[in-house]
């Protein structure tokens, strides 16, 4: 019996040493995405304009890195908060921790070189080498054309400086260890020619990270086998739940029965600059979809996205769009 207990004790000790070594390795040597590139982005008018378009209409950086007024329909951006950060993402949205968007105005990013900004946008690794949880969809940005990332950097440097420091993000256990394994080296792609609607649509859909919000998640990670099928739940400030739409080619519950014209028109229905977001009372329907930013997207880009989504595998999934908070 003593021999068995001794063997068991040694076995447990070996297991503990292995686990401790693994955790030490993860905390010490990861993430490993390489050094930030030696990069200096020229802030040309053309590049800044491209970056402004992307940040405000496609990648919609301004959506998560600004404050939205949820007392109004569609949660319009609050004046004077563009890029200030501070938006909270937590377990109510399925995230394994509490995460806050950062200040991306010149005040928040001035300590970053252009190369360090490029690395954090495309790999999720900060200036200090810390891993970010992919609330910011850096895996998708890492597949974009480097010139588009350069344009984003050029534009962010021109934002109105706002002195605002966000609360530090915290991951729950065991994500506080796992998070270091998530970042990976960027896998950039060249921006396709607009004449190739399918390839260009795939690129723009990736840049918009549409799959993230329109796919069910588990512990903050999307379920790839259910890509674009919708139903991801988002909790509004009043406790109500809004769920993302099914974007697959399913004709009954997705976009299969939609025409290109209907798809584009849906995005452009709020394009009128005089559209006044009406007040929304607690329990009334609201949408987390940043329609007021996406509505500025070029029609040809929306058409390309429709072309890509129209060939996405059809997955039947009837989504209950909205549920008021239960008292």
Secondary structure as UniProt FT lines:
FT   HELIX           2..29
FT   HELIX           45..53
FT   HELIX           54..58
FT   HELIX           61..64
FT   TURN            70..71
FT   TURN            73..74
FT   TURN            79..80
FT   TURN            82..83
FT   STRAND          88..89
FT   HELIX           91..93
FT   STRAND          97..100
FT   HELIX           106..109
FT   TURN            110..111
FT   HELIX           114..123
FT   TURN            127..128
FT   TURN            134..135
FT   HELIX           138..141
FT   TURN            142..143
FT   HELIX           146..156
FT   TURN            157..158
FT   STRAND          170..171
FT   TURN            173..174
FT   HELIX           175..178
FT   HELIX           179..181
FT   TURN            194..195
FT   HELIX           197..207
FT   TURN            208..209
FT   HELIX           210..213
FT   STRAND          217..218
FT   TURN            219..220
FT   STRAND          221..222
FT   HELIX           224..226
FT   TURN            227..228
FT   STRAND          233..235
FT   TURN            237..238
FT   STRAND          241..243
FT   TURN            251..253
FT   TURN            256..257
FT   HELIX           260..268
FT   TURN            269..270
FT   TURN            273..274
FT   TURN            282..283
FT   HELIX           291..294
FT   TURN            295..296
FT   HELIX           299..309
FT   TURN            310..311
FT   STRAND          322..323
//
